Amino acid sequence: MRLLVHLVGAWIASEAAAGRYPRPVAIGLAMLVSRLGPPTIAATLATLAFKSLRDGGAFDGVLAPRAAPRRRAAAARRSA
């Protein structure tokens, strides 16, 4: 349960850092999350690093969408 609290705190902190919330809300959230301690900070930094890498295209070949097989299966069902 404690890990869940830290992960939710890290998720909220990363969303606030990404600019999803207005500044006064982000400051309040940052103050609340800062009270959770080092595990949350580590999870937040890992999340932000992953987002930066994903936005930079580091996972384009690895995390490619798999929509093509579904289309083929749907087309086969329609023609049958």
C-alpha positions as CSV (number, residue, x, y, z in Angstrom):
1,M,0.0,0.0,0.0
2,R,2.9,2.3,0.8
3,L,4.4,1.8,-2.7
4,L,1.0,2.7,-4.3
5,V,1.0,6.0,-2.4
6,H,4.5,6.8,-3.6
7,L,3.7,5.8,-7.2
8,V,0.6,8.0,-7.3
9,G,2.6,10.8,-5.8
10,A,5.2,10.4,-8.5
11,W,2.6,10.3,-11.2
12,I,1.0,13.5,-9.9
13,A,4.4,15.2,-9.6
14,S,5.4,14.2,-13.2
15,E,2.1,15.5,-14.6
16,A,2.6,18.8,-12.7
17,A,6.1,19.1,-14.0
18,A,4.9,18.5,-17.5
19,G,2.7,21.5,-17.3
20,R,-0.6,19.8,-17.2
21,Y,-1.9,21.9,-14.2
22,P,-1.9,25.7,-13.7
23,R,1.0,27.1,-11.7
24,P,-0.8,27.6,-8.4
25,V,-2.1,24.0,-8.5
26,A,1.3,22.6,-9.5
27,I,3.0,24.4,-6.6
28,G,0.5,23.0,-4.1
29,L,0.9,19.5,-5.5
30,A,4.6,19.8,-5.4
31,M,4.5,20.8,-1.7
32,L,2.2,17.8,-0.9
33,V,4.4,15.3,-2.9
34,S,7.6,16.6,-1.3
35,R,6.3,15.4,2.0
36,L,6.3,11.8,0.7
37,G,10.1,11.5,0.7
38,P,12.9,9.9,-1.3
39,P,11.0,6.9,-2.9
40,T,8.5,9.3,-4.5
41,I,11.3,11.6,-5.7
42,A,13.2,8.7,-7.3
43,A,10.0,7.5,-9.0
44,T,9.3,11.0,-10.2
45,L,12.8,11.4,-11.7
46,A,12.5,8.0,-13.4
47,T,9.1,8.9,-14.8
48,L,10.4,12.2,-16.1
49,A,13.5,10.5,-17.7
50,F,11.2,7.9,-19.4
51,K,8.9,10.7,-20.7
52,S,11.9,12.7,-22.1
53,L,13.3,9.6,-23.8
54,R,9.9,8.7,-25.2
55,D,9.3,12.2,-26.5
56,G,12.8,12.2,-28.0
57,G,12.0,9.0,-30.0
58,A,14.2,6.6,-28.1
59,F,11.5,3.9,-28.1
60,D,10.1,4.3,-31.6
61,G,11.4,0.9,-32.7
62,V,10.6,-0.9,-29.5
63,L,7.2,0.4,-28.6
64,A,5.7,0.4,-32.1
65,P,1.9,0.1,-32.3
66,R,0.6,-3.2,-33.5
67,A,-2.5,-2.0,-35.4
68,A,-1.7,-3.8,-38.6
69,P,-2.5,-7.4,-37.6
70,R,-5.9,-6.3,-36.2
71,R,-6.7,-4.7,-39.5
72,R,-5.8,-7.8,-41.5
73,A,-7.9,-9.9,-39.1
74,A,-10.9,-7.6,-39.4
75,A,-10.6,-7.5,-43.2
76,A,-10.5,-11.3,-43.3
77,R,-13.7,-11.5,-41.2
78,R,-15.5,-9.1,-43.5
79,S,-14.6,-11.0,-46.7
80,A,-15.6,-14.3,-45.2
